[in-house]
Amino acid sequence: MIFRIVNLLLALSFLLIQSVFAQSSLRGVSVSSSLSNLDNWGNYYALIIGINDYKEWPRLQTAVKDATVIRDTLVSRYGFEKENVILRTDRSASRLQITEDLRYLAQSMGKNDNLLVYYAGHGQLDDFTGDGYWVPAEGALKNPSTWVANSYVKAILSSEKLQAKNVMVIADSCYSGAMLRGGSGPMALNDRRYTEKLAEKATLRSRQVISSGGIEPVVDGGAEGHSLFAFYLIDALRKNDREVIDLENLLHTRVWKPVSEIGGQRPTTGRLRTPMDQDGQFVLYNAAWVKQKAALEAKKQKQARQKQAVVSAELELQRQRLEMEQQKLALEKERLAQQKALELERIKQQQAIEMERVKLEKQKQEMEYAKLQARLEEMKMKGVVVGKTNAQPTLASVSPAIMEHKNSMNDSLAQSRYKLVLFPARVTATRGQGAKQFIEEKIVKGIADVTHYDLKLDWAYTYKNLENLPNQANLLTSILKEENTQVWKQASIFSSAKPDWEKVKNIGTITGANIGVLVNMKSDGPQGVAGIYVYDFKREKIYSKLSHVCQKHGFDSEVNHVTRRLLRKFYKGER
């Protein structure tokens, strides 16, 4: 089973420029003196990596979108300069490029700067060394030497030569917890001195890690095209309503609970194992929110009375609209009920007429056939009298018109039967391909026996014919491509296969069949479980049964037995 292994190593850094706080009155928001008096918040840099398209590893679905949206959010909402953010996606995120970017950024940092690294892609844990890895775009499946080791990333980010004040790594991936050591825990947001304490923490060096889990895999996909962790992280960044916040608190208040409850992952915060960490904090300044809040406050003060009147009018209008919608829905419900009753009555009458027509047609055919038999007997007798020298009666004197009428009668009787199509069976066998083929042959034989002995059935199409069957049917591939005959689907690798009823219905229209039979067989040695479906194309109704088979050689008889029981339900519905 292949898991989506998303390694998000995100170093979220943000520049809180001194002049921003010095001119806070222009944004309409006051800033505490402890924050506004900080000498220099430094520059903000970020390396953001997202890989979907791998050379050898399975393709991922969300990594590139996760990385791109986080980059855009940091630039648009938290004041990151776009030229200071490096975005590497798919084949541009090679092993050489990633290591070069890390070294370049590490060597470019000033003592007050902040670094943020983000990685989304496959990750792996080396069973021999216990080290975790990022898998670059060209990484081989089983060759750790082609991957980027977590130990190498830690060595770069923990080096004393890296002068950056704050470094943040956010990892949404398998085995990401291997990079962590314990921390002191987040500060309480409801603490009155939170902002003051945050200012103190921001002056100290930090080497922090946030991971989406411990040493275990995580799955690909979550919501809106993002992984589960990335979805809630992006949502938290967008909905953050504080002017300043540290990333540890953002994780614990907005991300940890939904990710752990929904996905079973355990997001974790900690520190890189390095003396360069002084228990500082990485701080984000919510520039977009501050700007929006200032604009909204100004607008509110200017249009307060007018807004109240508009709100009252809008509420009244909504009430009236809701009342009208309720009346409209009530009328529509009544109309649909009447229409349904009329339709049911029409169908009932149509069925009665059709049954009567079939009955009369059958009687007519029986009378015509009886006349034909009598005529043939009469012609045989005449043949004996006229040709006394013949030892046996001859039909030479029977007119071609009579023989043609007899053939047309036989064709008519055949057309009055129900056409049955056997769709490709889905067989899962623990004993390999030979067992699977054996079971498929048993399924085909069981259905062949049903159609042979049931005079109401005409075996029109099948996906496989066998030698020595009592009757044969046309192959579906004679009118459809082989790939178009596959009618089983799985919502995910964790769910069981089910028939694709829309495709079944379309094939029924093409073949003109009345009945479709589908078999899902799971075999474990001499025992098995069969899910058998009979589909009524006319009524779009499904008759099904789950049956246990104890003897391998009894698969065909069990399929035969269950199918006949389901067909009796179908015939009962035809009356």
C-alpha positions as CSV (number, residue, x, y, z in Angstrom):
1,M,0.0,0.0,0.0
2,I,1.4,3.3,-1.1
3,F,0.9,6.3,1.2
4,R,1.1,9.9,0.2
5,I,4.2,11.0,2.1
6,V,4.1,14.7,2.2
7,N,7.2,16.3,3.8
8,L,6.4,20.0,4.5
9,L,9.5,21.6,5.8
10,L,8.5,25.2,6.0
11,A,10.6,27.9,7.4
12,L,8.0,30.6,7.8
13,S,9.8,33.9,8.4
14,F,8.4,37.4,8.4
15,L,9.9,40.9,8.4
16,L,8.4,43.1,11.0
17,I,10.1,46.3,10.0
18,Q,10.6,49.0,12.7
19,S,9.0,51.6,10.5
20,V,5.8,49.6,10.3
21,F,5.4,49.9,14.1
22,A,6.6,53.5,14.1
23,Q,3.8,54.5,11.7
24,S,1.1,52.2,13.2
25,S,-1.3,55.2,13.7
26,L,-1.6,55.3,9.9
27,R,-3.0,51.8,9.9
28,G,-5.5,52.7,12.7
29,V,-4.1,50.1,15.1
30,S,-2.0,50.8,18.2
31,V,1.1,48.7,19.0
32,S,2.5,48.0,22.4
33,S,5.6,49.9,23.3
34,S,7.6,46.6,23.9
35,L,7.1,45.7,20.2
36,S,7.5,49.2,18.7
37,N,10.8,49.8,20.5
38,L,12.6,46.7,19.1
39,D,15.6,48.0,17.1
40,N,15.5,45.7,14.1
41,W,13.3,42.8,13.0
42,G,15.6,41.9,10.2
43,N,14.7,40.6,6.7
44,Y,12.4,37.6,5.9
45,Y,13.5,34.8,3.5
46,A,11.7,31.6,2.6
47,L,12.5,28.4,0.6
48,I,9.3,26.7,-0.4
49,I,9.3,23.3,-2.1
50,G,6.4,21.3,-3.6
51,I,6.8,18.1,-5.7
52,N,4.0,16.2,-7.5
53,D,5.8,14.9,-10.5
54,Y,8.5,12.3,-9.6
55,K,10.7,10.3,-12.0
56,E,10.2,7.0,-10.1
57,W,8.0,7.6,-7.0
58,P,4.2,7.6,-7.3
59,R,2.8,10.9,-8.4
60,L,1.3,13.1,-5.7
61,Q,-1.8,15.3,-6.0
62,T,-1.5,18.2,-3.5
63,A,2.1,19.1,-2.9
64,V,2.6,21.8,-5.6
65,K,-0.7,23.5,-4.7
66,D,0.2,23.4,-1.0
67,A,3.5,25.1,-1.6
68,T,2.2,27.7,-4.1
69,V,-0.8,28.8,-1.9
70,I,1.4,29.1,1.2
71,R,3.9,31.2,-0.8
72,D,1.1,33.5,-2.0
73,T,-0.4,33.7,1.5
74,L,2.9,34.8,3.0
75,V,3.5,37.4,0.3
76,S,-0.1,38.8,0.2
77,R,-1.0,38.7,4.0
78,Y,2.2,38.8,6.0
79,G,4.4,41.2,4.0
80,F,7.0,38.7,2.7
81,E,8.9,40.4,-0.2
82,K,8.4,38.2,-3.3
83,E,12.0,38.5,-4.4
84,N,13.0,37.0,-1.0
85,V,10.9,33.9,-1.5
86,I,12.3,30.9,-3.5
87,L,9.6,28.5,-4.9
88,R,10.8,25.2,-6.3
89,T,8.2,22.8,-7.8
90,D,8.4,19.4,-9.6
91,R,11.5,18.8,-11.6
92,S,13.1,22.1,-10.6
93,A,13.2,20.6,-7.0
94,S,16.2,18.4,-7.7
95,R,18.6,17.1,-5.0
96,L,21.3,19.4,-6.2
97,Q,19.0,22.5,-6.4
98,I,17.6,21.9,-2.9
99,T,21.0,21.6,-1.3
100,E,22.3,24.7,-3.2
101,D,19.2,26.8,-2.1
102,L,19.7,25.8,1.5
103,R,23.4,26.7,1.5
104,Y,22.8,29.9,-0.4
105,L,20.1,31.1,2.0
106,A,22.2,30.0,5.1
107,Q,25.2,31.9,3.9
108,S,23.1,35.0,3.0
109,M,21.5,35.6,6.4
110,G,22.3,38.6,8.6
111,K,22.2,38.3,12.4
112,N,18.7,39.8,12.6
113,D,17.2,38.0,9.6
114,N,14.6,35.2,9.7
115,L,14.5,32.1,7.5
116,L,11.5,29.9,6.6
117,V,11.8,26.5,4.7
118,Y,8.7,24.6,3.4
119,Y,8.8,21.1,1.8
120,A,5.9,19.1,0.4
121,G,6.6,15.8,-1.3
122,H,7.5,12.2,-0.7
123,G,9.6,11.3,2.4
124,Q,11.2,8.1,3.7
125,L,12.8,6.7,6.8
126,D,16.0,4.7,6.5
127,D,15.6,1.4,8.3
128,F,19.3,1.0,8.7
129,T,20.3,4.5,10.1
130,G,16.9,5.6,11.4
131,D,17.4,9.0,9.6
132,G,14.5,10.7,7.8
133,Y,14.8,11.9,4.2
134,W,13.2,14.3,1.7
135,V,12.8,12.6,-1.7
136,P,13.7,15.1,-4.6
137,A,12.1,14.9,-8.0
138,E,14.7,12.5,-9.5
139,G,15.2,10.4,-6.3
140,A,15.4,6.7,-6.8
141,L,12.9,4.4,-5.0
142,K,15.3,2.4,-2.9
143,N,18.5,4.4,-2.9
144,P,18.9,6.8,0.1
145,S,22.1,8.3,-1.5
146,T,19.8,10.0,-4.1
147,W,17.7,11.7,-1.3
148,V,18.2,14.7,0.9
149,A,18.8,13.6,4.5
150,N,17.1,15.3,7.5
151,S,20.5,15.2,9.2
152,Y,22.0,17.3,6.4
153,V,19.1,19.8,6.6
154,K,19.6,20.0,10.4
155,A,23.4,20.4,10.0
156,I,22.9,23.4,7.7
157,L,20.2,25.1,9.8
158,S,22.0,24.3,13.1
159,S,25.4,25.6,12.0
160,E,26.9,28.4,14.0
161,K,27.8,30.0,10.7
162,L,24.1,30.5,10.0
163,Q,23.7,34.0,11.4
164,A,19.9,34.2,11.1
165,K,18.1,35.1,14.4
166,N,15.0,32.9,13.8
167,V,14.7,29.7,11.7
168,M,11.4,27.9,11.4
169,V,10.8,24.4,9.8
170,I,7.2,23.2,9.3
171,A,7.0,19.5,8.2
172,D,3.8,17.9,7.1
173,S,5.2,14.5,6.3
174,C,6.0,10.9,7.3
175,Y,8.7,10.6,9.8
176,S,9.1,14.4,10.3
177,G,9.1,14.0,14.1
178,A,12.6,12.6,13.9
179,M,14.0,16.2,13.7
180,L,12.5,17.3,17.0
181,R,13.6,17.7,20.6
182,G,11.3,18.9,23.3
183,G,10.4,22.6,23.8
184,S,9.1,24.7,26.6
185,G,5.5,24.8,25.2
186,P,3.6,27.7,23.7
187,M,2.7,30.9,25.5
188,A,-1.0,31.4,26.5
189,L,-2.8,33.7,24.1
190,N,-5.1,35.0,26.8
191,D,-2.1,36.1,28.9
192,R,-2.4,39.9,29.3
193,R,1.4,40.1,28.9
194,Y,1.4,37.9,25.7
195,T,2.5,40.7,23.4
196,E,5.2,41.9,25.8
197,K,6.5,38.3,26.3
198,L,6.4,37.8,22.6
199,A,8.5,40.8,22.0
200,E,11.1,39.4,24.5
201,K,11.1,36.0,22.8
202,A,11.5,37.5,19.4
203,T,14.8,39.1,20.3
204,L,16.3,35.7,21.1
205,R,17.6,33.2,18.6
206,S,15.3,30.3,17.7
207,R,15.6,27.1,15.7
208,Q,12.1,25.7,15.7
209,V,10.3,22.7,14.0
210,I,6.6,22.1,13.5
211,S,5.6,18.7,12.1
212,S,2.3,17.3,11.1
213,G,3.0,14.0,12.8
214,G,5.6,11.8,14.6
215,I,7.5,9.0,13.0
216,E,4.7,7.6,10.9
217,P,3.3,8.0,7.3
218,V,0.5,10.5,6.3
219,V,-1.8,10.1,3.4
220,D,-2.1,12.3,0.3
221,G,-5.2,14.5,0.0
222,G,-7.4,16.3,2.4
223,A,-9.7,19.2,1.4
224,E,-9.9,21.6,-1.6
225,G,-6.9,20.0,-3.2
226,H,-4.6,20.3,-0.2
227,S,-3.2,17.8,2.3
228,L,-5.1,17.8,5.6
229,F,-2.4,19.6,7.5
230,A,-1.7,22.2,4.8
231,F,-5.4,22.9,4.5
232,Y,-5.8,23.8,8.2
233,L,-2.4,25.7,8.2
234,I,-3.5,27.8,5.2
235,D,-6.9,28.3,6.8
236,A,-5.3,29.4,10.1
237,L,-3.0,31.9,8.3
238,R,-5.9,33.4,6.4
239,K,-8.2,33.6,9.3
240,N,-5.7,34.8,11.9
241,D,-7.2,37.9,13.6
242,R,-4.2,39.0,15.7
243,E,-1.8,41.7,14.8
244,V,1.2,39.6,15.9
245,I,1.3,35.9,16.7
246,D,4.0,33.2,17.1
247,L,3.7,30.2,14.9
248,E,3.7,27.7,17.8
249,N,0.4,29.3,19.1
250,L,-1.0,29.4,15.5
251,L,-0.5,25.6,15.3
252,H,-1.9,24.8,18.8
253,T,-5.0,27.0,18.5
254,R,-6.0,26.5,14.9
255,V,-4.4,23.4,13.4
256,W,-3.6,20.7,16.0
257,K,-7.2,19.7,17.0
258,P,-8.8,19.2,13.5
259,V,-5.7,17.5,12.1
260,S,-5.5,15.0,15.0
261,E,-9.2,14.4,15.2
262,I,-9.9,14.1,11.5
263,G,-6.7,12.6,10.1
264,G,-5.4,10.7,13.1
265,Q,-2.1,12.6,12.8
266,R,-0.4,14.2,15.8
267,P,1.1,17.6,14.9
268,T,4.1,18.4,17.1
269,T,6.2,21.4,17.9
270,G,9.8,21.4,19.1
271,R,13.3,22.6,18.6
272,L,16.3,21.6,16.5
273,R,19.0,20.0,18.6
274,T,21.5,22.8,18.5
275,P,23.1,25.3,20.9
276,M,22.1,28.1,18.5
277,D,18.6,27.8,19.8
278,Q,17.9,30.3,22.7
279,D,14.2,29.4,23.2
280,G,13.2,32.4,21.0
281,Q,10.0,32.6,19.0
282,F,9.3,33.2,15.3
283,V,6.7,36.0,15.0
284,L,4.3,36.8,12.2
285,Y,2.9,40.3,11.7
286,N,-0.5,40.2,10.1
287,A,-0.1,43.2,7.7
288,A,-3.2,42.4,5.6
289,W,-5.4,42.0,8.6
290,V,-4.2,45.2,10.2
291,K,-4.8,47.1,6.9
292,Q,-8.3,45.6,6.6
293,K,-9.1,46.3,10.2
294,A,-8.1,50.0,9.8
295,A,-10.2,50.4,6.7
296,L,-13.2,48.7,8.2
297,E,-12.9,50.8,11.3
298,A,-12.8,54.1,9.3
299,K,-15.8,53.0,7.2
300,K,-17.7,52.0,10.3
301,Q,-17.2,55.4,12.0
302,K,-18.3,57.2,8.8
303,Q,-21.3,55.1,7.9
304,A,-22.6,53.8,11.2
305,R,-26.2,55.2,11.0
306,Q,-26.5,54.4,7.3
307,K,-25.3,50.9,7.9
308,Q,-27.9,50.3,10.6
309,A,-30.7,51.3,8.2
310,V,-29.3,49.2,5.4
311,V,-29.0,46.2,7.7
312,S,-32.6,46.6,8.9
313,A,-33.9,46.9,5.4
314,E,-31.9,43.9,4.2
315,L,-33.2,41.8,7.1
316,E,-36.7,42.7,6.2
317,L,-36.1,41.9,2.5
318,Q,-34.5,38.6,3.4
319,R,-37.5,37.7,5.6
320,Q,-39.9,38.5,2.7
321,R,-37.7,36.5,0.3
322,L,-37.6,33.6,2.6
323,E,-41.4,33.6,3.0
324,M,-41.8,33.7,-0.8
325,E,-39.3,30.9,-1.2
326,Q,-41.2,28.8,1.4
327,Q,-44.5,29.4,-0.5
328,K,-42.8,28.6,-3.8
329,L,-41.3,25.3,-2.4
330,A,-44.7,24.3,-1.0
331,L,-46.4,24.8,-4.4
332,E,-43.5,23.0,-6.2
333,K,-43.8,20.1,-3.7
334,E,-47.5,19.8,-4.3
335,R,-47.0,20.0,-8.1
336,L,-44.3,17.3,-8.0
337,A,-46.5,15.0,-5.9
338,Q,-49.4,15.4,-8.4
339,Q,-47.0,14.8,-11.3
340,K,-45.6,11.7,-9.6
341,A,-49.1,10.3,-8.9
342,L,-50.0,10.8,-12.6
343,E,-46.8,9.2,-13.8
344,L,-47.3,6.2,-11.5
345,E,-50.8,5.8,-12.8
346,R,-49.6,6.1,-16.4
347,I,-46.9,3.5,-15.8
348,K,-49.4,1.2,-14.2
349,Q,-51.8,1.5,-17.1
350,Q,-49.0,1.1,-19.6
351,Q,-47.8,-2.0,-17.9
352,A,-51.3,-3.5,-17.8
353,I,-51.7,-2.8,-21.6
354,E,-48.3,-4.3,-22.3
355,M,-49.0,-7.4,-20.3
356,E,-52.3,-7.8,-22.1
357,R,-50.6,-7.3,-25.5
358,V,-48.0,-9.9,-24.6
359,K,-50.7,-12.3,-23.5
360,L,-52.6,-11.8,-26.8
361,E,-49.5,-12.1,-28.9
362,K,-48.6,-15.3,-27.1
363,Q,-52.0,-16.7,-27.7
364,K,-51.8,-15.7,-31.4
365,Q,-48.4,-17.3,-31.8
366,E,-49.7,-20.5,-30.1
367,M,-52.7,-20.6,-32.5
368,E,-50.5,-19.9,-35.6
369,Y,-48.0,-22.6,-34.5
370,A,-50.8,-25.1,-34.0
371,K,-52.2,-24.3,-37.4
372,L,-48.7,-24.8,-38.9
373,Q,-48.3,-28.1,-37.2
374,A,-51.7,-29.3,-38.4
375,R,-50.8,-28.2,-41.9
376,L,-47.5,-30.0,-41.8
377,E,-49.2,-33.2,-40.6
378,E,-51.7,-32.9,-43.4
379,M,-48.9,-32.4,-46.0
380,K,-47.0,-35.4,-44.6
381,M,-50.1,-37.5,-45.0
382,K,-50.6,-36.3,-48.6
383,G,-47.0,-37.1,-49.3
384,V,-47.5,-40.7,-48.2
385,V,-50.6,-41.3,-50.3
386,V,-49.2,-39.7,-53.5
387,G,-45.7,-41.3,-53.3
388,K,-46.4,-44.9,-52.3
389,T,-43.0,-46.0,-53.4
390,N,-41.3,-43.9,-50.8
391,A,-40.5,-45.7,-47.6
392,Q,-40.6,-42.4,-45.6
393,P,-43.0,-39.4,-45.7
394,T,-41.5,-36.4,-47.5
395,L,-41.9,-32.7,-46.9
396,A,-41.1,-31.9,-50.5
397,S,-44.7,-31.0,-51.1
398,V,-44.7,-28.4,-48.3
399,S,-44.7,-24.9,-49.8
400,P,-41.8,-22.5,-49.1
401,A,-44.2,-20.0,-47.7
402,I,-45.3,-22.4,-45.0
403,M,-41.7,-23.2,-44.0
404,E,-40.9,-19.5,-44.0
405,H,-43.9,-18.9,-41.7
406,K,-42.6,-21.6,-39.4
407,N,-39.2,-20.0,-39.2
408,S,-40.7,-16.6,-38.5
409,M,-42.8,-18.1,-35.7
410,N,-39.6,-19.5,-34.1
411,D,-37.9,-16.1,-34.5
412,S,-40.9,-14.4,-32.9
413,L,-40.8,-16.8,-29.9
414,A,-37.0,-16.1,-29.5
415,Q,-37.6,-12.4,-29.6
416,S,-40.2,-12.7,-26.8
417,R,-37.5,-13.9,-24.4
418,Y,-35.5,-11.7,-22.1
419,K,-32.0,-10.8,-23.4
420,L,-29.3,-11.4,-20.7
421,V,-25.7,-10.0,-20.7
422,L,-22.9,-11.3,-18.5
423,F,-20.5,-8.4,-17.6
424,P,-16.8,-9.0,-16.8
425,A,-16.5,-10.7,-13.3
426,R,-14.3,-9.2,-10.6
427,V,-12.2,-12.1,-9.1
428,T,-9.8,-11.7,-6.2
429,A,-7.9,-15.0,-5.5
430,T,-5.1,-15.4,-3.0
431,R,-3.6,-18.3,-5.0
432,G,-2.6,-16.4,-8.1
433,Q,-3.6,-16.0,-11.7
434,G,-4.4,-19.8,-12.2
435,A,-7.0,-19.7,-9.4
436,K,-8.5,-16.5,-10.8
437,Q,-8.9,-18.0,-14.3
438,F,-10.4,-21.2,-12.8
439,I,-13.0,-19.2,-10.8
440,E,-13.9,-17.1,-13.9
441,E,-14.6,-20.3,-15.9
442,K,-16.9,-21.5,-13.1
443,I,-18.8,-18.2,-13.1
444,V,-19.3,-18.4,-16.9
445,K,-20.4,-22.0,-16.7
446,G,-22.9,-21.3,-14.0
447,I,-24.5,-18.5,-16.0
448,A,-24.5,-20.6,-19.2
449,D,-26.4,-23.4,-17.3
450,V,-29.0,-20.8,-16.1
451,T,-29.7,-19.5,-19.6
452,H,-29.7,-23.0,-21.1
453,Y,-32.4,-24.4,-18.9
454,D,-34.5,-21.2,-18.5
455,L,-36.7,-20.9,-21.6
456,K,-37.5,-17.3,-20.8
457,L,-33.8,-16.2,-21.3
458,D,-31.7,-15.5,-24.3
459,W,-28.0,-15.3,-23.5
460,A,-27.2,-12.3,-25.7
461,Y,-23.7,-11.2,-24.7
462,T,-20.9,-12.3,-22.4
463,Y,-17.3,-11.2,-21.7
464,K,-15.9,-14.8,-22.1
465,N,-17.0,-18.0,-23.9
466,L,-15.8,-21.5,-23.0
467,E,-15.7,-24.7,-25.0
468,N,-18.3,-27.4,-24.4
469,L,-20.9,-25.0,-23.1
470,P,-24.6,-25.9,-23.6
471,N,-25.0,-22.6,-25.4
472,Q,-22.9,-19.7,-26.5
473,A,-23.3,-15.9,-26.5
474,N,-21.8,-13.0,-28.5
475,L,-18.8,-11.4,-26.9
476,L,-19.1,-7.8,-25.6
477,T,-15.8,-7.0,-27.4
478,S,-17.6,-7.5,-30.7
479,I,-19.4,-4.2,-30.2
480,L,-17.3,-2.5,-27.5
481,K,-13.6,-1.9,-26.9
482,E,-12.2,-4.1,-24.2
483,E,-11.5,-1.2,-21.8
484,N,-15.1,0.0,-22.2
485,T,-16.5,-3.3,-20.8
486,Q,-14.9,-2.8,-17.4
487,V,-17.7,-2.0,-15.0
488,W,-16.1,-2.1,-11.5
489,K,-14.8,0.9,-9.7
490,Q,-13.2,1.8,-6.4
491,A,-13.5,5.2,-4.6
492,S,-10.1,4.7,-3.0
493,I,-7.6,1.9,-2.3
494,F,-9.2,1.5,1.1
495,S,-12.7,0.9,-0.2
496,S,-14.3,-2.2,-1.7
497,A,-15.1,-2.4,-5.5
498,K,-18.6,-1.7,-6.6
499,P,-20.4,-1.8,-10.0
500,D,-20.4,1.4,-12.0
501,W,-24.1,1.4,-12.5
502,E,-24.0,4.3,-15.0
503,K,-21.7,2.4,-17.2
504,V,-23.7,-0.8,-16.8
505,K,-26.8,1.1,-17.9
506,N,-25.0,2.5,-21.0
507,I,-23.8,-0.9,-22.1
508,G,-27.4,-2.3,-21.6
509,T,-28.7,0.4,-24.0
510,I,-26.1,-0.5,-26.6
511,T,-26.7,-4.3,-26.4
512,G,-30.5,-3.9,-26.0
513,A,-30.4,-6.3,-23.1
514,N,-33.2,-6.7,-20.5
515,I,-31.1,-8.2,-17.7
516,G,-27.5,-7.7,-16.7
517,V,-25.5,-10.1,-14.4
518,L,-22.4,-9.0,-12.4
519,V,-20.3,-11.3,-10.1
520,N,-17.7,-10.1,-7.5
521,M,-15.9,-13.2,-6.2
522,K,-13.3,-13.2,-3.4
523,S,-11.5,-16.6,-3.0
524,D,-9.2,-17.8,-0.2
525,G,-8.2,-21.3,-1.2
526,P,-11.2,-23.7,-1.2
527,Q,-13.5,-21.1,0.3
528,G,-15.0,-17.9,-1.2
529,V,-17.5,-15.1,-1.0
530,A,-19.6,-14.1,-4.0
531,G,-21.5,-10.9,-4.4
532,I,-24.0,-11.5,-7.3
533,Y,-26.1,-8.7,-8.9
534,V,-29.0,-8.9,-11.3
535,Y,-29.8,-5.6,-12.9
536,D,-33.2,-4.8,-14.4
537,F,-32.4,-2.3,-17.2
538,K,-36.1,-1.3,-17.8
539,R,-36.8,-0.4,-14.2
540,E,-33.2,0.4,-13.3
541,K,-33.6,-1.9,-10.3
542,I,-30.9,-4.1,-8.6
543,Y,-31.4,-7.5,-7.1
544,S,-28.4,-8.7,-5.2
545,K,-27.2,-11.3,-2.7
546,L,-24.0,-12.1,-0.8
547,S,-23.2,-15.8,-0.8
548,H,-20.6,-18.0,0.9
549,V,-19.1,-20.9,-1.0
550,C,-17.3,-23.7,0.9
551,Q,-16.1,-26.0,-1.9
552,K,-14.1,-24.7,-4.7
553,H,-15.7,-27.0,-7.2
554,G,-19.1,-25.7,-6.2
555,F,-18.5,-22.1,-7.4
556,D,-20.5,-22.7,-10.6
557,S,-23.4,-24.4,-8.9
558,E,-23.6,-21.6,-6.3
559,V,-23.6,-18.9,-9.0
560,N,-26.3,-20.8,-10.8
561,H,-28.4,-21.3,-7.7
562,V,-28.2,-17.6,-6.5
563,T,-28.7,-16.2,-10.0
564,R,-31.9,-18.2,-10.5
565,R,-33.2,-17.0,-7.1
566,L,-32.6,-13.4,-8.1
567,L,-34.2,-14.0,-11.6
568,R,-37.3,-15.2,-9.8
569,K,-37.5,-11.8,-8.2
570,F,-37.1,-10.1,-11.6
571,Y,-39.9,-12.2,-13.1
572,K,-42.1,-11.4,-10.2
573,G,-41.6,-7.7,-10.9
574,E,-42.5,-8.2,-14.5
575,R,-46.0,-9.5,-13.7
